[in-house]
Amino acid sequence: MSAPEQTKRTLRIACDDVVPGCGFTASGDTEEEVIDKVAAHAAHDHGVCEITPELAARIKAAIARR
């Protein structure tokens, strides 16, 4: 296994970190991939059609805590 493969980590988020009580989780190899999954979930399950800069910051902070 090469060094980049050894240090690669999967990023994760639990929607509950941003919207208490929601059981959705997402994971991905990049922050952009995780945010795309969260955006699709937010639109479908929470009716949030726009990820504002403030919401994006909360999502990124939640990803960073994991």
C-alpha positions in Angstrom: 0.0 0.0 0.0 1.4 3.4 -0.9 1.8 6.3 1.5 -1.2 8.3 0.1 -3.5 5.3 0.5 -2.3 4.8 4.1 -3.1 8.4 5.1 -6.4 8.7 3.2 -9.4 8.9 5.4 -13.1 8.9 4.8 -14.9 12.1 5.8 -18.2 11.7 7.7 -21.1 13.8 8.9 -24.2 13.1 10.9 -27.1 15.4 10.0 -27.9 15.4 13.8 -24.7 17.5 14.2 -26.5 20.3 12.2 -30.2 19.3 12.6 -30.9 17.7 16.0 -32.9 14.5 15.7 -32.1 13.6 12.1 -30.6 10.2 11.7 -29.1 10.8 8.2 -25.3 10.3 7.8 -23.0 10.8 4.8 -19.5 9.9 4.0 -17.0 10.5 1.2 -13.4 10.9 0.2 -13.6 14.7 -0.2 -15.4 17.5 1.5 -17.1 18.4 -1.7 -18.5 14.8 -2.1 -19.9 14.9 1.5 -21.4 18.4 1.0 -23.1 17.2 -2.3 -24.7 14.3 -0.4 -25.8 16.6 2.4 -27.3 19.1 0.0 -29.3 16.3 -1.7 -30.5 15.1 1.7 -31.3 18.6 2.9 -33.4 19.3 -0.2 -35.2 15.9 -0.2 -35.9 15.5 3.6 -35.7 19.0 5.0 -37.0 21.2 2.1 -33.7 23.2 2.1 -33.1 24.0 -1.5 -30.1 26.4 -1.0 -27.0 25.8 1.0 -26.1 29.2 2.2 -22.6 30.2 3.2 -23.6 30.0 6.9 -25.1 26.5 6.5 -22.0 25.4 4.5 -19.8 26.6 7.3 -21.9 24.6 9.9 -21.6 21.5 7.6 -17.9 21.9 7.2 -17.4 22.4 11.0 -19.4 19.2 11.6 -17.3 17.3 9.1 -14.1 18.5 10.8 -15.2 17.3 14.2 -15.5 13.7 13.1 
